[in-house]
């Protein structure tokens, strides 16, 4: 089962602190949560200007432990011994690290999860770097960005199959 993900986070060169995570599944389900454990003192002006305006009211934010627990349940739907999760992100290195940190370390990822994420930007580069569809939804909102990542992946799959 394929999943496309995006996160918003604060990073200071030493720490990647999850703000929000959005995940879209190929079966149409969606997952979105925001952390109530963010250290806003480390946020840059860019975060305040581009991410904060898109967040939910504070009472709707939850712990990273709860996010991890709910995300594990979300990804486990439809998974079995032969149908493991395939996770995709766009420029996803930090997204992958902050997702792994929800569970502790990469070694603590749930059973059946890969120890890597696929990257839509790398896929685009391998296809000659065609222009990707414009994102018409809100940027820097994790769920909107995850939806666009799925759209970009689908474009690249179509592009590959129809330009040979």
Helices and strands as residue ranges (DSSP letters): E 2-11, E 16-25, E 30-34, G 40-42, H 45-50, G 52-54, G 58-60, H 64-76, E 86-89, H 93-102, G 106-108, E 118-119, H 120-126, H 142-162
